[in-house]
Amino acid sequence: MAMTNPFQFIQQVRAEVSKVVWPNRREVLLTTAMVFAMAMLTAIFFSLIDMGIRSGLEAVLTMFG
């Protein structure tokens, strides 16, 4: 692979960056809200699973202990 000089490299980087489609403010806010909502739902789900396992384990230990 041939080495390009720094000037050509910068030109290529600028050309590639100009192809990027940047999200607008609404899209950023919407996806951020969705990430927070999914994180909260995941935390609630695993908290409920944890409480269920803990109560089941406590029941088994009190029954046999």
C-alpha positions as CSV (number, residue, x, y, z in Angstrom):
1,M,0.0,0.0,0.0
2,A,1.5,3.3,-1.1
3,M,2.0,6.0,1.5
4,T,0.2,9.3,0.9
5,N,1.6,12.6,1.9
6,P,0.0,14.5,4.8
7,F,-1.8,17.0,2.5
8,Q,-3.4,14.2,0.5
9,F,-4.4,12.4,3.7
10,I,-6.1,15.6,5.1
11,Q,-7.9,16.0,1.8
12,Q,-9.1,12.4,1.9
13,V,-10.3,12.7,5.5
14,R,-12.2,15.9,4.6
15,A,-13.9,14.1,1.7
16,E,-14.9,11.2,3.9
17,V,-16.2,13.5,6.7
18,S,-18.3,15.4,4.2
19,K,-20.1,12.1,3.3
20,V,-21.2,11.6,6.9
21,V,-24.9,12.3,7.5
22,W,-25.1,14.1,10.9
23,P,-28.3,13.7,12.9
24,N,-30.4,16.8,13.6
25,R,-31.3,18.0,17.1
26,R,-34.6,16.2,17.2
27,E,-33.1,12.9,16.2
28,V,-30.4,13.2,18.9
29,L,-33.0,14.0,21.6
30,L,-35.3,11.2,20.5
31,T,-32.6,8.5,20.4
32,T,-31.2,9.8,23.7
33,A,-34.7,9.5,25.3
34,M,-35.1,6.0,23.9
35,V,-31.8,4.9,25.3
36,F,-32.7,6.2,28.7
37,A,-36.1,4.6,28.5
38,M,-34.7,1.2,27.5
39,A,-32.0,1.4,30.3
40,M,-34.8,2.1,32.8
41,L,-36.9,-0.8,31.6
42,T,-33.9,-3.1,31.7
43,A,-33.0,-2.0,35.2
44,I,-36.6,-2.6,36.4
45,F,-36.7,-6.0,34.7
46,F,-33.5,-7.2,36.3
47,S,-34.5,-5.8,39.6
48,L,-37.7,-7.8,39.5
49,I,-35.8,-10.9,38.5
50,D,-33.3,-10.3,41.3
51,M,-36.1,-9.9,43.9
52,G,-37.8,-13.1,42.7
53,I,-34.6,-15.1,42.9
54,R,-33.8,-13.6,46.3
55,S,-37.2,-14.3,47.8
56,G,-37.2,-17.9,46.3
57,L,-33.7,-18.5,47.8
58,E,-34.8,-17.1,51.2
59,A,-37.8,-19.4,51.1
60,V,-35.7,-22.4,50.4
61,L,-33.2,-21.5,53.0
62,T,-35.8,-20.9,55.7
63,M,-37.6,-24.2,54.8
64,F,-34.4,-26.3,55.1
65,G,-32.3,-24.2,57.5
